[in-house]
Amino acid sequence: MRNRFMQYGLLALALAATALGQNKKISVAELMANVASKSAPEYPAAAKQLRVQGTVEVEVFISEDGKVEKVEAGSGNPILTRAAVECVKQWKFKPSGSAVQATLSFNFKL
């Protein structure tokens, strides 16, 4: 009996984890078609001074009502990535009716 409860408990946890992580992965083109307002990231002063350049990627998670729920740093220089993450947090999207996620790339060049 205890074993059965443990199996159901693990199944419930697995289902809950799956439901929580259900964001539809979309292309950048699809994401950009739903942008209501956006701005470009500011080039960090420290990065300019050190002449740091490069491409960074961030993962953006958008709720069904168009709000930016979370932005995670992906690849790239941490100084530049931080600037991109902070910028994307300010973006606004049109409601889509479902939670989505996409990977954005930013090219920082002096």
Buried (B, 14 or more C-beta within 10 A) or exposed (E): EEEEEEEEEEEEEEEEEEEEEEBEEBEEEEBEEBEEEEEEBEBBEEBEEEEBBBBBBBBBBBBEEBEBBEBEBBEBBEBBBBBBBBBBEEBEBEEBEEBBBBBBEBEBEE
